[in-house]
Amino acid sequence: MPSSSRPHGQVPPALADVNDQIRHLMGQPASPHRAEEYSRLLGVWVDLVRGDVDQAA
């Protein structure tokens, strides 16, 4: 069984920060700025989680 890189299922601090930023952003009114910032944050999120994914067999 593969081991998890997350101790006790915890989210790394940088990823938790990005998740918090996304949650806060989604509480804002829809606007072109919000859409741009959401897209940027998703890119950051992808970069952070990319190294935490095990390759499929």
C-alpha positions as CSV (number, residue, x, y, z in Angstrom):
1,M,0.0,0.0,0.0
2,P,1.5,3.4,-1.0
3,S,2.3,5.7,1.9
4,S,0.8,9.2,2.0
5,S,3.1,12.2,1.9
6,R,0.6,13.9,4.2
7,P,1.2,13.1,7.9
8,H,-2.1,12.0,9.5
9,G,-4.0,13.3,6.4
10,Q,-3.1,16.9,7.1
11,V,-3.0,19.4,4.3
12,P,0.4,21.2,3.8
13,P,0.3,24.8,5.1
14,A,0.8,26.3,1.7
15,L,-2.0,24.3,0.3
16,A,-4.3,25.2,3.2
17,D,-3.5,28.9,2.6
18,V,-4.5,28.7,-1.1
19,N,-7.7,26.8,-0.1
20,D,-8.5,29.6,2.3
21,Q,-7.9,32.2,-0.3
22,I,-10.2,30.4,-2.8
23,R,-12.9,30.1,-0.1
24,H,-12.7,33.8,0.7
25,L,-12.7,34.7,-3.0
26,M,-15.8,32.6,-3.6
27,G,-17.6,34.7,-1.0
28,Q,-17.1,37.8,-3.1
29,P,-19.5,39.1,-5.7
30,A,-18.9,37.7,-9.2
31,S,-16.7,40.0,-11.3
32,P,-14.0,39.8,-14.0
33,H,-11.4,40.4,-11.3
34,R,-12.7,37.5,-9.2
35,A,-12.6,35.2,-12.2
36,E,-9.0,36.2,-13.0
37,E,-7.9,35.7,-9.4
38,Y,-9.7,32.3,-9.2
39,S,-7.9,31.1,-12.3
40,R,-4.6,32.3,-10.8
41,L,-5.2,30.6,-7.5
42,L,-6.2,27.3,-9.2
43,G,-2.9,27.4,-11.1
44,V,-1.1,27.8,-7.7
45,W,-3.2,25.0,-6.2
46,V,-2.3,22.7,-9.1
47,D,1.4,23.4,-8.7
48,L,1.2,22.6,-5.0
49,V,-0.7,19.3,-5.4
50,R,1.1,18.0,-8.5
51,G,3.9,16.6,-6.4
52,D,1.5,15.0,-4.0
53,V,-0.1,12.6,-6.6
54,D,1.0,9.0,-7.1
55,Q,1.3,7.8,-10.7
56,A,-1.3,5.2,-11.7
57,A,0.0,1.7,-12.5
